[in-house]
Amino acid sequence: MPAPVTYAQALAELETILRALETDAVDVDDLTARVERSAELIRLCRHKLRNAEASLDRVFDSLDEDEEEPETETADEDEDEEEAGDEEEDKEDEDNHDQAGGAGRPTQPSWLF
């Protein structure tokens, strides 16, 4: 059983076949064999590229999952802080409504927008 062809080996063989086809030094009988071999090598390269892409996707997905876990905790803490800040602002707004115009500003009549 021959050793598996690597992507680089397949690409190099494709380039060799292409150079031979460009020189027109290939007879018709050999042309068919080279085109069939080229198709086989292209399928092999596509397969290897798809496998590499799927593998990289899995790696990046696992990295994204690792990053999402701490972000979720941080997001929850941020939400709690925002809620606490909103409550303080609401309380300040209520306090300011008791004063004329709040924060030292005169109250504007409701009919003046």
C-alpha positions in Angstrom: 0.0 0.0 0.0 1.5 3.4 -1.0 2.0 6.1 1.6 -0.8 8.7 1.7 -0.1 11.7 -0.5 0.2 15.0 1.4 -1.5 18.2 0.2 1.9 19.6 -0.7 2.8 16.5 -2.8 -0.6 16.5 -4.5 -0.2 20.2 -5.4 3.3 19.7 -6.7 2.2 16.8 -8.9 -0.7 18.9 -10.2 1.7 21.7 -11.1 4.0 19.2 -12.9 1.0 17.9 -14.9 0.0 21.4 -15.7 3.4 22.4 -17.0 3.5 19.2 -19.2 0.0 20.1 -20.6 1.1 23.6 -21.3 4.1 22.5 -23.4 1.8 20.4 -25.7 4.4 17.6 -25.4 1.7 15.2 -24.2 0.2 12.6 -26.6 -3.5 12.0 -26.6 -3.3 8.6 -24.8 -1.2 10.2 -22.0 -3.4 13.2 -21.9 -6.4 11.1 -20.7 -4.3 9.5 -17.9 -3.0 12.9 -16.8 -6.4 14.5 -16.7 -7.8 11.6 -14.7 -4.8 11.8 -12.3 -5.4 15.6 -12.0 -9.0 15.1 -11.1 -8.0 12.5 -8.5 -5.5 14.9 -7.0 -7.9 17.8 -7.0 -10.5 15.7 -5.1 -7.7 14.7 -2.6 -6.8 18.4 -2.1 -10.4 19.5 -1.7 -10.9 16.7 0.8 -7.8 17.7 2.8 -8.9 21.4 2.7 -12.4 20.6 3.9 -11.0 18.4 6.7 -8.6 21.2 7.7 -11.4 23.8 7.7 -13.6 21.6 9.8 -10.8 21.0 12.3 -10.1 24.7 12.5 -13.7 25.5 13.0 -13.8 23.1 15.9 -10.8 24.7 17.4 -12.2 28.2 17.0 -15.6 27.1 18.3 -14.0 25.7 21.5 -12.0 28.9 21.9 -15.3 30.9 21.5 -16.9 28.7 24.1 -14.0 29.2 26.5 -14.4 33.0 26.1 -18.2 33.0 26.4 -18.1 31.4 29.9 -16.2 34.2 31.6 -18.1 36.8 29.6 -21.4 35.5 30.8 -20.3 35.9 34.4 -18.9 39.4 33.6 -22.1 40.3 31.7 -24.2 39.3 34.7 -22.0 41.4 37.0 -22.3 44.3 34.6 -26.1 44.0 34.5 -26.2 44.0 38.3 -24.0 47.1 38.4 -26.2 48.8 35.8 -29.3 48.0 37.7 -27.8 49.4 40.9 -26.8 52.5 39.0 -30.3 52.8 37.5 -31.8 52.6 40.9 -29.5 55.3 42.2 -30.4 57.5 39.2 -34.1 57.0 39.8 -33.7 57.9 43.4 -31.8 61.1 42.4 -34.4 61.9 39.8 -37.1 61.6 42.5 -35.1 63.8 44.9 -34.6 66.4 42.1 -38.3 66.5 41.3 -38.9 67.8 44.8 -36.7 70.8 44.0 -37.6 73.4 41.5 -36.4 72.1 38.1 -34.0 69.7 39.9 -30.3 70.2 40.2 -30.7 74.0 40.5 -32.8 74.6 37.4 -36.2 76.3 37.5 -39.2 74.2 36.8 -40.6 74.6 33.3 -44.3 74.6 32.9 -45.6 71.4 31.3 -47.2 73.4 28.4 -43.7 74.6 27.4 -41.9 71.8 25.7 
